[in-house]
Amino acid sequence: MDHTEAVRMQAVEKYILGELSPFYRAQFEEHYFDCADCALNLRAGVAFAAASRLYFAESAVPERVVRAPRAGWFNWLKPLVAVPAFAALIAVVAYQNTVSIPRLQREAGTQSSTSAVVVAPWFSLVNASVHGSAGTRVEIQPGQSFYLFLDITATPRQADSVFLLQVKDSAGKTLVQSSVAAERAQKSVVLSIPPGFREGDYKLFIFDEVAGTSVPAGELPFTVAFSAQIQQH
């Protein structure tokens, strides 16, 4: 897939909304790693989705579970963003392409430390298992936050199941925890990871919780590494 085809088929928007077929998703993932424009558009789209949660009401699905207590990081931003809740993203694609994205590109080009808008990087765990035991490589700056983009492929045990997500380090310590209702898990989700992660191996564990019971529903490995270029400064 080249950039012209990605733009023509609106690959960025469809990838964020989980609407690409497995074939085109794999093709697009190969493309955006080498395309600065698509990578920036994707990061801006995910950041927009996260920010929109503060302004758009969540879908009117009755909450039937008590969410696990959060650790206090980023209380102003809920860590879990259910992508389906942001169908409004499509309505503002024109705004992103004509105003938001060009502005981000100009600011990134100037490297202004006082006025540039810093968009946290995001990394896909959709195909984490194909990268070996270490999983997806997450390359960030020290002390930088980031997003994890993932699919929950397990079939919920019941309609009122809740998927508990836990990010643990190699010692088994839980660093991030959140949950998503089974209905919302039918689409891709984005998990916001706060600053403070060190280099090393991590796993995102998924549990199906219902009626006081918890059953493992998958695990996605990833490795955090600091950019060699950043470390030289």
Stockholm file with secondary structure:
# STOCKHOLM 1.0

chainA/1-233         MDHTEAVRMQAVEKYILGELSPFYRAQFEEHYFDCADCALNLRAGVAFAAASRLYFAESAVPERVVRAPRAGWFNWLKPLVAVPAFAALIAVVAYQNTVSIPRLQREAGTQSSTSAVVVAPWFSLVNASVHGSAGTRVEIQPGQSFYLFLDITATPRQADSVFLLQVKDSAGKTLVQSSVAAERAQKSVVLSIPPGFREGDYKLFIFDEVAGTSVPAGELPFTVAFSAQIQQH
#=GR chainA/1-233 SS CCHHHHHHTTHHHHHHTTCSCHHHHHHHHHHHTTCHHHHHHHHHHHHHHHHHTTTSCCCCCCCCSCCCCCCSTTTTSCSEEEGGGGTHHHHTHHHIIIIIHHHHHHHHHHTCTTTCCCCCCEEECTTGGGGCTTCEEEEECTTCCEEEEECCCSCCSSTTCEEEEEEEETTCCEEEEEEEETTGGGSCEEEEECSCCCSEEEEEEEEEEETTEEEEEEEEEEEEEECHHHHTC
#=GC SS_cons         CCHHHHHHTTHHHHHHTTCSCHHHHHHHHHHHTTCHHHHHHHHHHHHHHHHHTTTSCCCCCCCCSCCCCCCSTTTTSCSEEEGGGGTHHHHTHHHIIIIIHHHHHHHHHHTCTTTCCCCCCEEECTTGGGGCTTCEEEEECTTCCEEEEECCCSCCSSTTCEEEEEEEETTCCEEEEEEEETTGGGSCEEEEECSCCCSEEEEEEEEEEETTEEEEEEEEEEEEEECHHHHTC
//
